[in-house]
């Protein structure tokens, strides 16, 4: 019999939320909230729900992140100026090494799965 249990992201055992402003704000006064529902034993894989208020900040990814947008709208712009807009229902991957900006133009709620080597 397996001791491994499934992890639900709704109801029941909600993790404590961690709130903080991004450290490299460019525009607005954004606040972010992270609720990490799962971390593997090696602390290389994480998954949960992240939210942000409106604003723009610099990003520098050291991890690979799969994102599924649950609500809101964001524009990610690479350091070389290529911009992509994502809205509720969109899914995408941000590879490790991506640098640029994240702009939440509406409050954002996303499901994330992160692998950090």
Buried (B, 14 or more C-beta within 10 A) or exposed (E): EEEEEEEEBEEEEEEEBEEEBBEEEEEBEBBBBBBBBEEEEEEEBBBBBBBBBBBBBBBEBEBBBBBBBBEBBBBBBEEEEEEEEBEBEBEEEBEBEBEBBBBBBEBBBBBBBBBBE
